[in-house]
Amino acid sequence: MTRPPTAAQRSVIDAADPVTGRLRGTEAQLAALVKRGLAFRHPRPPHDHFLTPEGHRVRQGVTGTPEPAGEAPASAGVFAARVGGEATAPETGRPARRREVHSAWQGLVELRRMTNPDGATDRPCGWERTHLAQAAALALEAAGHQPAVQGSEGGYRVRTTPQPEAVAVHEPDGEALRACAATLEGAGWQVSDHREPRTGNRYLLASPRRA
């Protein structure tokens, strides 16, 4: 499990602008947050630092929410969307996981607003283009799709591909695959349907839409 932020890092996160996620801190503090995936440096001057979706989740205190009896505790580390097929992963339907996913998705929408040149929230931002599988998986999980569990056949699996800015989405159930396509298109991704040459199984190729 990834260790939680240090007290100093948590202080910087907590002091972030509640709307934009803009950070203030020393260069060392900000660089440490970037390294941990909790912040990113804006590519345009003045090169301010902002919280990533994972950083927003930490700031909103999802990890500190008490769980009802019998609930699995939320991860104390960096949030990761389920790409499907993980050996160990939080159960998607549990309230703790739903809160984490919702918080991460809201943070991503705000990240789009802050970093897309026109402030658009209906298409992916630069962070998503450098975290393709996680970004696509977050869109799917936030919409309620079920990720695959290791050893089972059902559920989606998001995988990287040799193509630049494209991920493959596999889902053996045809109706569920079409629903995944609709979700990704609604989240600002370009989606096309394909078949694997050897098996004939259908899958999706998804790329972040630019305009």
Secondary structure, 3 states (H helix, E strand, C coil): CCCCCCHHHHHHHHCCCCCCCECCCCHHHHHHHHHCCCEEECCCCCCCEEECHHHHHHHCCHHHCCCCCCCCCCCCCCCCCCCCCECCCCCCCCHHHHHHHHHHHHHHHHHHHHHCCCCCCCCCCHHHHCCHHHHHHHHHHHCCCCECECCCCCCEEEEECCCCCCEEEECCCHHHHHHHHHHHHHCCEEEEEEECCCCCCEEEEEEECCC
